[in-house]
């Protein structure tokens, strides 16, 4: 009998009871890779305890790599019927991250990645629509693995501590702590909810956008675990200016460094990168919506201070903002549609400023209002 880290058991309990709020009779899909099995098993046990009906989908990067490298375009465009069954019928879905090789897709043709993204757009739209209506509960979390630890320049023990601390699992009552996070972030949302014009200034960055009539979302450990951000969707045609994303953009394990985008009437009209520019342009050509911003967000998790090349954590780093090219979350009121949602991160700690309707409310990575 294997010994399970008690923090894994605690994480599973919080995921089931707080993040997903599983109920008796829920059809609950758990997706993960073989190395995440310890967490899959504990979440499965928690689901059974509350009377839910869990079902495990085991994924493997070796299979994905073979498909991306050897399948025809026709095969890449095929979406298996189970995917539609799952997103139409599931009451809750949990995706558990954790790899044994984070660079496995490094040599895959970017165009083939784009084909698969387009093919899965209909599935993604069902997820977005059902989640926006409250019909589908979903969450994303991380299981600590050697590969992810190495990617983050940590030992496995250090990385495990980082993950569990970011999830507030070292607290006696993590659920109470996440409720506190919710309350603190709600104060920010209460300030922003009636604002319209947002202006962002930082190094090599001056962006304006409008959000009047949009909804600010309190990301408090439900859909992402951990979380710690407030976000909304800009009005599609209002993003103007230029931005330099000071951290590498990561897409399916590939890195794009020093991304610089210029916007006119909401659309990317110029895109540059010091490394991976071919992938950047391929992603922008995914579809018409991939050239527009679907999300504008401010990271609020002051417990996450280190860049790990994992956007689940990185987009919540204290003193950062992020913007996502592609689809907008319906619950934010956004209208942009795309088969991608790709987050990119900008540091605001060094002379960064954000204004709302002309009023400075955020400076050097901290809220001052």
SETILO-506889 format. One line per 4 residues: for each residue x, y, z of C-alpha. Coordinates in nm, 4 decimals, decimal comma. Each point is the difference from the previous one (the first is absolute). Layout:
BEGIN
X/Y/Z; ... $
END
This chain:
BEGIN
0,0000/0,0000/0,0000; 0,1482/0,3360/-0,1070; 0,0310/0,2873/0,2460; -0,1830/0,3132/-0,1169 $
0,1263/0,3464/0,0882; -0,2646/0,1355/0,2413; 0,0037/0,3258/-0,1962; -0,1280/-0,1904/-0,3037 $
-0,2937/-0,1277/0,2043; -0,0673/0,3508/0,1271; 0,0181/0,1388/-0,3548; -0,2462/-0,2615/-0,1257 $
-0,2441/0,0856/0,2761; 0,0130/0,3742/-0,0752; -0,0374/-0,0621/-0,3755; -0,3067/-0,2177/0,0529 $
-0,1724/0,2040/0,2693; 0,1001/0,3584/-0,0857; 0,1303/0,0369/-0,3570; -0,2546/-0,2318/-0,1624 $
-0,2626/-0,0213/0,2747; -0,0805/-0,3584/-0,1018; -0,3503/-0,1233/0,0748; -0,1661/-0,3386/0,0176 $
-0,0753/-0,1296/-0,3478; 0,2445/0,2303/-0,1838; 0,1613/-0,1544/-0,3089; 0,3592/0,1001/0,0723 $
0,2828/-0,0352/-0,2536; 0,3604/0,0002/0,1266; 0,2689/0,0502/-0,2657; 0,3724/-0,0447/0,0582 $
0,3187/-0,1736/-0,1076; 0,1474/-0,3159/0,1558; 0,2398/0,1887/0,2283; -0,2936/0,1827/0,1624 $
-0,1637/-0,3265/0,1110; 0,0490/0,0576/0,3772; -0,2178/0,3125/-0,0161; -0,2466/-0,1606/-0,2432 $
-0,0561/-0,2838/0,2480; -0,0563/0,2320/0,2970; -0,2416/0,2226/-0,1924; -0,1810/-0,3140/-0,1183 $
-0,0372/-0,1114/0,3625; -0,1346/0,3404/0,1045; -0,2521/-0,0085/-0,2851; -0,1278/-0,3396/0,1091 $
-0,0378/0,1226/0,3574; -0,2443/0,2731/-0,1035; -0,1938/-0,2345/-0,2297; 0,1282/0,1357/-0,3335 $
0,0719/-0,2264/-0,2980; 0,3678/0,0501/-0,0931; 0,1485/-0,1084/-0,3329; 0,3741/0,0158/-0,0783 $
0,1453/0,0978/-0,3384; 0,3727/-0,0826/-0,0085; 0,2009/0,2013/-0,2518; 0,3545/-0,0541/-0,1253 $
0,2361/0,2396/-0,1763; 0,1563/-0,2836/-0,2021; -0,3358/-0,0587/-0,1674; -0,0529/0,3715/-0,0605 $
0,3486/0,0292/-0,1501; -0,0608/-0,2892/-0,2399; -0,3260/0,1552/-0,1159; 0,1519/0,3443/-0,0535 $
0,2969/-0,1367/-0,1937; -0,1583/-0,2815/-0,2008; -0,3716/0,0693/-0,0476; -0,1368/0,1426/-0,3239 $
-0,1784/0,3347/0,0009; -0,3278/-0,1916/-0,0258; 0,0881/-0,2008/0,3113; 0,1142/0,3109/0,1867 $
-0,3411/0,1528/-0,0701; -0,1853/-0,3016/0,1424; -0,1557/0,0545/0,3434; -0,0933/-0,3207/0,1794 $
-0,3686/-0,0353/0,0948; 0,0864/-0,0536/0,3667; 0,1259/0,3582/0,0216; -0,3457/0,1243/-0,0934 $
-0,1674/-0,2445/0,2393; 0,2254/0,1112/0,2843; -0,0486/0,3749/-0,0420; -0,3745/-0,0334/-0,0597 $
-0,0755/-0,2461/0,2816; 0,2545/0,0600/0,2769; -0,1040/0,1944/0,3085; 0,3618/0,0598/0,1006 $
0,3433/-0,0341/-0,1645; 0,3404/0,0097/0,1651; 0,3204/0,0303/-0,2054; 0,3142/-0,0950/0,1903 $
0,3280/0,1318/-0,1428; 0,3277/-0,1855/0,0414; 0,2568/-0,1147/-0,2582; 0,3012/-0,2260/-0,0171 $
0,1412/0,2043/-0,2917; -0,1068/0,3620/-0,0434; 0,1968/0,0294/-0,3279; -0,1603/-0,2940/-0,1784 $
-0,1823/0,2187/-0,2514; 0,2958/0,2326/-0,0642; 0,0594/-0,1294/-0,3538; -0,3629/-0,0339/-0,1066 $
-0,1068/0,2102/-0,2995; -0,1842/0,3090/0,1288; -0,2465/-0,0233/-0,2893; -0,1098/-0,3466/0,1137 $
-0,0640/0,1366/0,3483; -0,2158/0,2634/-0,1649; -0,2014/-0,2635/-0,1880; -0,0821/-0,1861/0,3213 $
-0,0913/0,3251/0,1758; -0,2430/0,0882/-0,2776; -0,1460/-0,3520/-0,0029; -0,0750/0,0161/0,3724 $
-0,1610/0,3426/-0,0135; -0,3544/-0,1412/0,0032; 0,0789/-0,2054/0,3123; 0,1588/0,2992/0,1718 $
-0,3009/0,2167/-0,0815; -0,2334/-0,2528/0,1640; 0,2156/0,0072/0,3131; 0,0006/0,3799/0,0066 $
-0,3737/0,0237/-0,0591; -0,0974/-0,2585/0,2640; 0,2467/0,1405/0,2538; -0,1267/0,3527/-0,0622 $
-0,3553/-0,1182/0,0725; 0,1087/-0,1819/0,3160; -0,0828/-0,3404/-0,1510; 0,3587/-0,1289/0,0101 $
0,2407/0,0228/0,2915; 0,3673/-0,0199/-0,0991; 0,3399/0,0424/0,1557; 0,3675/-0,0199/-0,0911 $
0,2754/-0,0977/0,2421; 0,3643/-0,1139/0,0088; 0,1553/-0,3209/0,1312; 0,3719/0,0424/0,0820 $
0,2266/-0,2014/-0,2322; 0,3756/-0,0087/-0,0620; -0,0414/0,1525/-0,3471; -0,2119/0,2913/0,1207 $
0,2417/0,0546/0,2893; 0,2936/0,0050/-0,2409; -0,1827/0,2450/-0,2263; -0,0404/0,2250/0,3040 $
0,3678/-0,0318/0,1018; -0,0902/-0,1770/0,3241; 0,0528/-0,3376/0,1560; -0,3104/-0,2182/0,0211 $
-0,0314/0,0645/0,3734; 0,0326/0,3754/-0,0538; -0,2552/-0,0069/-0,2798; -0,2459/-0,2062/0,2032 $
0,0302/0,2531/0,2838; -0,0557/0,2802/-0,2524; -0,3138/-0,1625/-0,1444; -0,1579/-0,0844/0,3341 $
0,0795/0,3404/0,1492; -0,1468/0,1781/-0,3034; -0,3158/-0,2074/0,0563; -0,0061/0,1119/0,3676 $
0,0088/-0,3653/0,1068; 0,2447/0,0757/0,2806; -0,2808/0,1909/0,1710; -0,2070/-0,1852/0,2584 $
-0,3197/0,0856/-0,1876; 0,0788/0,0629/-0,3706; -0,3662/0,0559/-0,0882; -0,0264/0,2825/0,2519 $
0,3153/0,1533/-0,1492; -0,1399/-0,0168/-0,3536; -0,3186/0,1653/0,1217; 0,2188/0,2788/0,1400 $
0,1733/0,0319/-0,3399; -0,3455/0,0324/-0,1567; -0,0963/0,2805/0,2387; 0,3261/0,1916/-0,0572 $
-0,0330/-0,0242/-0,3784; -0,3628/0,1038/0,0141; 0,1122/0,3383/0,1348; 0,2073/0,0465/-0,3174 $
-0,2940/-0,1023/-0,2175; -0,2324/0,2365/0,1839; 0,2368/0,2839/-0,0920; 0,0314/-0,1044/-0,3664 $
-0,3517/-0,1174/-0,0812; -0,1343/0,3394/-0,1117; 0,3190/0,1166/-0,1718; 0,0395/0,0141/-0,3780 $
0,3367/0,1280/-0,1230; 0,3101/-0,1968/0,1095; 0,3515/0,1246/-0,0706; 0,3150/-0,2069/0,0635 $
0,3517/0,1440/0,0059; 0,3197/-0,1941/0,0577; 0,3389/-0,0551/-0,1628; -0,0484/0,0019/-0,3803 $
-0,3759/-0,0144/0,0642; -0,2845/0,2464/-0,0419; -0,3388/-0,1644/-0,0538; -0,3536/0,1341/0,0276 $
-0,3239/-0,1964/-0,0085; -0,3639/0,0370/0,0956; -0,1961/-0,2313/0,2296; -0,3247/0,1893/0,0595 $
-0,2882/-0,2435/0,0384; 0,2301/-0,2987/0,0412; 0,0073/-0,2154/0,3149; 0,3121/-0,0302/0,2152 $
0,0519/-0,3594/0,1180; 0,1269/-0,0956/0,3447; 0,2341/-0,2948/-0,0607; 0,0176/-0,1474/0,3479 $
0,1127/-0,3633/-0,0242; -0,2980/-0,1545/-0,1776; 0,0830/-0,0244/-0,3716; 0,3746/0,0268/0,0643 $
0,1604/-0,1555/0,3054; 0,1940/0,1938/0,1106; -0,1342/0,3323/-0,1163; 0,0265/0,3656/0,0877 $
-0,1014/0,2411/-0,2752; -0,2770/0,2301/-0,1114; -0,0789/0,0102/-0,3699; -0,2431/0,1144/-0,2646 $
-0,0329/0,0161/-0,3782; 0,0736/0,3269/-0,1781; -0,2457/0,1331/-0,2549; 0,1356/-0,1641/-0,3134 $
0,0945/0,2990/-0,2159; 0,1278/0,2303/0,2754; 0,3511/-0,1309/0,0738; 0,2564/0,2548/-0,1215 $
0,3745/0,0380/0,0421; 0,2973/-0,2269/0,0545; 0,1078/-0,2462/0,2658; 0,3142/-0,1959/0,0772 $
-0,0569/-0,3263/0,1829; 0,2980/-0,0222/0,2324; -0,0277/-0,3731/0,0669; 0,0178/-0,2755/-0,2651 $
-0,3298/-0,1114/-0,1506; -0,0494/-0,3771/0,0268; -0,2179/-0,1936/-0,2440; -0,0144/-0,3816/0,0144 $
0,3500/-0,0093/0,1485; 0,1506/0,2400/-0,2542; 0,1463/0,3320/0,1151; -0,0377/0,3360/-0,1729 $
0,2295/0,2646/0,1476; -0,0257/0,3790/0,0166; -0,3413/0,0274/-0,1660; -0,0960/0,3474/-0,1214 $
-0,3466/0,0696/-0,1386; -0,1526/0,3127/-0,1504; -0,3779/0,0464/-0,0103; -0,2244/0,2179/-0,2119 $
-0,3771/-0,0099/0,0487; 0,0407/-0,3115/0,2118; 0,1941/-0,2003/-0,2577; 0,3658/-0,1040/0,0048 $
0,1613/0,1849/-0,2913; 0,3634/-0,0683/0,0882; 0,1555/-0,2943/0,1847; 0,3651/-0,0607/0,0828 $
0,1934/-0,2418/0,2175; 0,3679/-0,0564/0,0714; -0,0518/-0,3782/-0,0112; -0,2867/-0,2089/-0,1372 $
-0,1401/0,2702/-0,2273; -0,1172/-0,2650/-0,2501; -0,2224/-0,1568/0,2645; -0,1252/0,3436/0,1061 $
-0,1121/0,0764/-0,3562; -0,1491/-0,3486/-0,0409; -0,2096/0,0504/0,3125; -0,1152/0,3415/-0,1194 $
-0,1127/-0,1606/-0,3258; -0,2014/-0,2719/0,1750; -0,3240/0,1821/-0,0788; -0,1381/0,3542/-0,0087 $
-0,0628/0,0080/0,3752; 0,3584/-0,0926/0,0864; 0,1130/0,3512/-0,0949; -0,2167/0,1585/0,2714 $
0,0209/0,0074/0,3791; -0,2500/-0,2189/0,1852; 0,1207/0,0699/0,3546; 0,1626/0,2764/0,2011 $
0,1050/-0,0981/0,3513; 0,1924/0,1116/0,3076; 0,1876/-0,2554/0,2113; -0,0723/0,0198/0,3718 $
0,1700/-0,3047/0,1574; 0,2773/0,1491/0,2103; 0,1056/-0,3514/0,1003; 0,1149/-0,0773/-0,3550 $
0,3220/0,1891/-0,0633; 0,1946/-0,2258/-0,2369; -0,0443/-0,0457/-0,3770; -0,0359/-0,3730/-0,0682 $
-0,0908/-0,0131/-0,3726; -0,3422/-0,1266/0,1064; -0,2776/0,2530/-0,0568; -0,2237/-0,1634/0,2616 $
0,2359/0,1621/0,2524; 0,1757/0,2715/-0,1985; -0,3090/0,1996/-0,0973; -0,0763/0,0443/0,3700 $
0,3461/0,1336/0,0947; -0,0108/0,3101/0,2154; 0,0711/0,3163/-0,1940; -0,0946/-0,1276/-0,3461 $
-0,2745/0,0367/-0,2549; -0,0812/-0,2423/-0,2778; -0,1926/0,0135/-0,3225; -0,1303/-0,2942/-0,1983 $
-0,0275/-0,0146/-0,3748; -0,3112/-0,1809/-0,1167; -0,3263/-0,1078/0,1505; -0,1642/0,1972/0,2807 $
-0,1718/-0,1648/0,2956; -0,3765/0,0527/-0,0490; -0,0556/0,0743/0,3678; 0,2147/0,3141/-0,0385 $
-0,2277/0,1257/-0,2762; 0,2661/-0,0369/-0,2696; -0,1069/-0,0702/-0,3571; 0,3279/-0,1030/-0,1646 $
0,0073/-0,3572/-0,1311; 0,3040/-0,2063/-0,0905; 0,1398/-0,3503/0,0334; 0,2858/0,1289/0,2180 $
0,0241/0,1754/0,3351; 0,3666/0,0856/0,0495; 0,1132/0,1962/0,3045; 0,3084/0,2248/-0,0028 $
0,1541/0,1655/0,3026; 0,1269/0,3549/0,0600; 0,1965/0,1107/0,3093; -0,1361/0,3137/0,1667 $
0,2297/0,0251/0,3032; 0,2460/0,2507/-0,1536; -0,1844/0,3287/-0,0650; -0,3165/-0,1791/-0,1157 $
-0,3252/0,1960/0,0235; -0,3659/-0,0756/-0,0690; -0,2671/0,2691/-0,0239; -0,3779/-0,0432/0,0059 $
-0,1948/0,2889/-0,1549; 0,3091/0,2157/0,0467; 0,0551/-0,0894/0,3673; 0,3228/-0,1769/0,1021 $
-0,0960/-0,3066/0,2050; 0,2977/-0,2340/-0,0474; 0,3698/0,0879/0,0176; 0,3228/-0,2008/0,0098 $
-0,1904/-0,3272/0,0211; -0,2337/0,0948/0,2836; -0,3550/0,1311/0,0358; -0,0107/0,3490/0,1472 $
-0,3773/0,0404/-0,0147 $
END
